[in-house]
Amino acid sequence: NNMNIKDIMLKRETLYSKYATFDHESIRLEEFIPDIRPNFFRDIDRIIHSDSFTRYMDKTQVFTKVNNDHISKRMVHVQLVSKIGRTIGRALSLNEDLIEAIALGHDLGHTPFGHTGENILNKLSLKHGEGYFMHNVQSVRTLMILEKKNVSVQILDGILCHNGEFAMKKYYPRKKTAEDFLNEYYKCYEDEKYASHLVPMTLEGCVVRISDIIAYLGRDIEDATKLGVFDINNLPKEITDIIGNSNKQIVNNIILDIIENSYGKNYIKLSDKMFETIVELKKFNYQNIYYKANTKEDLKHYEEMMELVFEKNLYIIKHNLTEQRIFKNFLNNLPEEYSKETSVVRKVIDYIAGMTDEYFKAEFIELKKHQF
């Protein structure tokens, strides 16, 4: 009997903390037919079987033009976030399925060339009157609209609120309805500040938000060291004394700090010392790694490439040049209501945001030849 299988799969809920998110709390924007899988467990499947998940394999994390197979791509990053999140989640008796789904889906809307690409696309989006472009918002859009995966609102919300650029000392979940979530989602296009201060509706969402930071802090230093951009031994002593001087130690120490300060609580918290250290280390990474990851020439080049790909695709759609790749590889595969309800500019943004680095480069070379 299928129902018994589902009961067996939900046995783990007897171990959950009273602050965890339970399976029956899952909210969806559309109806669907249940099967043996619990809600959030099923959502993980919907995410890993999506096209955008497959494209993680060739999306930049921090370093783009590197000839080194040991440097993180986005596929590795989301797996690290997932595992760090589930470690914290298991220790705090939270819903690991929900954590995994949010973690694996949180960067689906990330552009080619990492945050550099995101910044350029944001400028183009604003210039063309489509509001702010942010990868967390685009990740939600990808699951909700482009791939129509109908995953739980708790997952979409965790993805929307994951912004790991803003560390907080204490993460308190904020109760929300589906409507509250949708209002926040739409507001992000209009207000950049608003988007950076969103708080997830579940404790699990809070765990992913901090896990995102834990996953990239040490790993980016390690990658930079492998590439000779930076030497891990040059980390300031006041940072390494608290957080450690290898990715392994950094990840371990922050996880232990969170578990000790959050156990049995209805929030996720870092100790004051650990929080200050994370803030310092992030600043340090910006100064020594992120600002140096691309040269001025690289940045200018990416900007020119993206502008060309953007403008030419606008032209292609407006003139209905259906033999071009934006039609064949993208627009023709989308539901009919998408074509009707979506502005031309938004179609181009969705197309570019979904590209892998290699596809983007090929698209640029292809379109550069055309004199339209």
Secondary structure in CASP SS format (residue, H / E / C, confidence):
PFRMAT SS
TARGET T0000
AUTHOR 0000-0000-0000
METHOD secondary structure of the structure
MODEL  1
N C 1.00
N H 1.00
M H 1.00
N H 1.00
I H 1.00
K H 1.00
D H 1.00
I H 1.00
M H 1.00
L C 1.00
K H 1.00
R H 1.00
E H 1.00
T H 1.00
L H 1.00
Y C 1.00
S C 1.00
K C 1.00
Y C 1.00
A C 1.00
T C 1.00
F C 1.00
D H 1.00
H H 1.00
E H 1.00
S C 1.00
I C 1.00
R C 1.00
L C 1.00
E C 1.00
E C 1.00
F C 1.00
I C 1.00
P C 1.00
D C 1.00
I C 1.00
R C 1.00
P C 1.00
N H 1.00
F H 1.00
F H 1.00
R H 1.00
D H 1.00
I H 1.00
D H 1.00
R H 1.00
I H 1.00
I H 1.00
H C 1.00
S C 1.00
D H 1.00
S H 1.00
F H 1.00
T H 1.00
R H 1.00
Y H 1.00
M H 1.00
D H 1.00
K C 1.00
T E 1.00
Q C 1.00
V C 1.00
F C 1.00
T C 1.00
K C 1.00
V C 1.00
N C 1.00
N C 1.00
D C 1.00
H C 1.00
I C 1.00
S C 1.00
K E 1.00
R H 1.00
M H 1.00
V H 1.00
H H 1.00
V H 1.00
Q H 1.00
L H 1.00
V H 1.00
S H 1.00
K H 1.00
I H 1.00
G H 1.00
R H 1.00
T H 1.00
I H 1.00
G H 1.00
R H 1.00
A H 1.00
L C 1.00
S C 1.00
L C 1.00
N C 1.00
E H 1.00
D H 1.00
L H 1.00
I H 1.00
E H 1.00
A H 1.00
I H 1.00
A H 1.00
L H 1.00
G H 1.00
H C 1.00
D C 1.00
L C 1.00
G C 1.00
H C 1.00
T C 1.00
P C 1.00
F C 1.00
G H 1.00
H H 1.00
T H 1.00
G H 1.00
E H 1.00
N H 1.00
I H 1.00
L H 1.00
N H 1.00
K H 1.00
L H 1.00
S H 1.00
L H 1.00
K H 1.00
H C 1.00
G C 1.00
E C 1.00
G C 1.00
Y C 1.00
F C 1.00
M C 1.00
H H 1.00
N H 1.00
V H 1.00
Q H 1.00
S H 1.00
V H 1.00
R H 1.00
T H 1.00
L H 1.00
M H 1.00
I H 1.00
L H 1.00
E C 1.00
K C 1.00
K C 1.00
N C 1.00
V C 1.00
S C 1.00
V H 1.00
Q H 1.00
I H 1.00
L H 1.00
D H 1.00
G H 1.00
I H 1.00
L H 1.00
C C 1.00
H C 1.00
N C 1.00
G C 1.00
E C 1.00
F C 1.00
A C 1.00
M C 1.00
K C 1.00
K E 1.00
Y E 1.00
Y C 1.00
P C 1.00
R C 1.00
K C 1.00
K C 1.00
T C 1.00
A H 1.00
E H 1.00
D H 1.00
F H 1.00
L H 1.00
N H 1.00
E H 1.00
Y H 1.00
Y H 1.00
K H 1.00
C H 1.00
Y C 1.00
E C 1.00
D C 1.00
E H 1.00
K H 1.00
Y H 1.00
A H 1.00
S H 1.00
H C 1.00
L C 1.00
V C 1.00
P C 1.00
M C 1.00
T C 1.00
L H 1.00
E H 1.00
G H 1.00
C H 1.00
V H 1.00
V H 1.00
R H 1.00
I H 1.00
S H 1.00
D H 1.00
I H 1.00
I H 1.00
A H 1.00
Y H 1.00
L H 1.00
G H 1.00
R H 1.00
D H 1.00
I H 1.00
E H 1.00
D H 1.00
A H 1.00
T H 1.00
K H 1.00
L C 1.00
G C 1.00
V C 1.00
F C 1.00
D C 1.00
I H 1.00
N H 1.00
N H 1.00
L C 1.00
P C 1.00
K H 1.00
E H 1.00
I H 1.00
T H 1.00
D H 1.00
I H 1.00
I H 1.00
G C 1.00
N C 1.00
S C 1.00
N H 1.00
K H 1.00
Q H 1.00
I H 1.00
V H 1.00
N H 1.00
N H 1.00
I H 1.00
I H 1.00
L H 1.00
D H 1.00
I H 1.00
I H 1.00
E H 1.00
N H 1.00
S H 1.00
Y C 1.00
G C 1.00
K C 1.00
N C 1.00
Y C 1.00
I E 1.00
K E 1.00
L C 1.00
S C 1.00
D H 1.00
K H 1.00
M H 1.00
F H 1.00
E H 1.00
T H 1.00
I H 1.00
V H 1.00
E H 1.00
L H 1.00
K H 1.00
K H 1.00
F H 1.00
N H 1.00
Y H 1.00
Q H 1.00
N H 1.00
I C 1.00
Y H 1.00
Y H 1.00
K H 1.00
A C 1.00
N C 1.00
T C 1.00
K H 1.00
E H 1.00
D H 1.00
L H 1.00
K H 1.00
H H 1.00
Y H 1.00
E H 1.00
E H 1.00
M H 1.00
M H 1.00
E H 1.00
L H 1.00
V H 1.00
F H 1.00
E H 1.00
K H 1.00
N H 1.00
L H 1.00
Y H 1.00
I H 1.00
I H 1.00
K H 1.00
H C 1.00
N C 1.00
L C 1.00
T C 1.00
E C 1.00
Q C 1.00
R H 1.00
I H 1.00
F H 1.00
K H 1.00
N H 1.00
F H 1.00
L H 1.00
N H 1.00
N H 1.00
L C 1.00
P C 1.00
E H 1.00
E H 1.00
Y H 1.00
S H 1.00
K H 1.00
E H 1.00
T C 1.00
S C 1.00
V H 1.00
V H 1.00
R H 1.00
K H 1.00
V H 1.00
I H 1.00
D H 1.00
Y H 1.00
I H 1.00
A H 1.00
G H 1.00
M C 1.00
T C 1.00
D H 1.00
E H 1.00
Y H 1.00
F H 1.00
K H 1.00
A H 1.00
E H 1.00
F H 1.00
I H 1.00
E H 1.00
L H 1.00
K H 1.00
K H 1.00
H C 1.00
Q C 1.00
F C 1.00
END
